[in-house]
């Protein structure tokens, strides 16, 4: 199925993936780690909200911890730990969005024109657009059409949970965001305490 007209960023829904178990962060919930005195999720939410028509949050557990955000909080439909595929599936099942732009909560430096460039790259095609930088694919940063929902659900039913592997088997568009130096990678993500220290330095340098 093809689109009849180019996608407009204001017509898509941003999805913050905040359901990770944070094993490498000593089980601290990464959403509320502070970066420059502000929770990570607030950095991601504020940047994403400027780019899309609406933002929703994928997270399990008590949704009231996100009450300061004017957003629907969507829990996985499956019991257990199924990763980001389950979060994207649940978002399509719980929301009317035709297109979702997913961004993980631990990636606060994503481009300010991410949604615009993703929509432009869709090129009227009904396939996902995936971010890339420095020869690495970032499958959690992607623009998803609703038409992929059956394939997402089929992979989950088969216990095929790795998002990168899912993309290897599906038609998709790669969008390269490589910048001049790798230490300024816009998709730097905060997985470990050492990454948090790097993020603090990254943030300070970006404000100079």
Buried (B, 14 or more C-beta within 10 A) or exposed (E): EEBEEEBEBEEBBBBBBBBBEBEBBEEEBBBBBEBEEEBBBBBBBEBBBEBBBBBBBBBBEEBEBBEEBEBBBBBBBBEEEBBBBBBBBBBBEBBEBBBBBBBBBBBBBBBEEBBBBBBBBBEEBBBBBBBBBEEEBBBBBBBBBBBBBEBBBEBBEEEEBEBEEBBEEBEBBEBEBEEEEEEEBBBBBBBEEEBBEEBBEBBEEEEE
